[in-house]
């Protein structure tokens, strides 16, 4: 049975409230994992699972470290400007 298209579209008008706590920043990691997997799948010509898993892990760690570094830098800038 197919879902009602209007009901499906209406579900996007009430997003899930995640909040702005420190723990809510952990929702970044599943998103980064999905981005890493999808990006590597689309870029591989020949699929080897070992190489794929290693490349996904390296990309995930690289993006995570960049995001954490950018977050820390922006936090320091805001602290300096407002303090």
C-alpha positions as CSV (number, residue, x, y, z in Angstrom):
1,X,0.0,0.0,0.0
2,X,1.4,3.4,-1.0
3,X,1.4,6.2,1.5
4,X,-0.8,9.2,0.8
5,X,1.4,11.9,-1.0
6,X,-0.3,14.7,0.8
7,X,0.2,13.0,4.2
8,X,3.9,12.4,3.3
9,X,4.4,16.0,2.4
10,X,2.5,17.2,5.5
11,X,4.9,15.2,7.7
12,X,7.7,17.6,6.7
13,X,5.9,20.6,8.2
14,X,6.5,19.3,11.7
15,X,10.2,18.5,12.1
16,X,11.6,16.5,15.0
17,X,12.9,18.8,17.7
18,X,16.5,17.9,18.5
19,X,17.5,20.8,20.8
20,X,20.7,22.7,21.2
21,X,22.4,20.7,24.0
22,X,26.0,19.4,23.7
23,X,24.6,15.9,23.3
24,X,22.6,17.0,20.2
25,X,25.9,17.5,18.4
26,X,26.3,13.8,18.4
27,X,23.7,13.6,15.6
28,X,26.4,14.9,13.3
29,X,28.2,11.5,13.2
30,X,25.5,9.3,11.7
31,X,25.0,12.0,9.0
32,X,28.8,12.1,8.3
33,X,28.9,8.3,8.1
34,X,26.1,8.3,5.6
35,X,27.8,11.0,3.5
36,X,31.1,9.1,3.6
37,X,29.5,5.8,2.5
38,X,27.4,7.4,-0.3
39,X,30.3,9.5,-1.6
40,X,32.7,6.5,-1.7
41,X,30.2,4.2,-3.4
42,X,29.6,6.7,-6.1
43,X,33.4,7.3,-6.7
44,X,34.6,3.6,-6.8
45,X,34.9,2.0,-10.2
46,X,35.6,-1.5,-8.9
47,X,34.2,-2.5,-5.5
48,X,36.6,-4.2,-3.0
49,X,35.1,-4.3,0.5
50,X,38.4,-3.9,2.4
51,X,39.5,-0.9,0.4
52,X,36.0,0.5,0.5
53,X,35.7,0.2,4.3
54,X,39.2,1.8,4.8
55,X,38.4,4.7,2.5
56,X,35.0,5.3,4.2
57,X,36.7,5.3,7.6
58,X,39.4,7.7,6.5
59,X,36.9,10.1,4.9
60,X,34.6,9.9,8.0
61,X,37.5,10.7,10.3
62,X,38.7,13.5,8.1
63,X,35.3,15.2,7.8
64,X,34.7,14.7,11.6
65,X,38.0,16.3,12.5
66,X,37.4,19.2,10.2
67,X,33.9,19.7,11.6
68,X,35.2,19.6,15.2
69,X,38.0,22.0,14.4
70,X,35.7,24.4,12.6
71,X,33.3,24.2,15.6
72,X,36.1,25.0,18.0
73,X,37.5,27.8,15.9
74,X,34.0,29.4,15.6
75,X,33.4,29.0,19.3
76,X,36.7,30.8,20.0
77,X,35.8,33.6,17.6
78,X,32.4,34.1,19.2
79,X,34.0,34.0,22.7
80,X,36.6,36.6,21.7
81,X,34.1,38.9,20.0
82,X,31.5,38.8,22.7
83,X,33.8,38.7,25.7
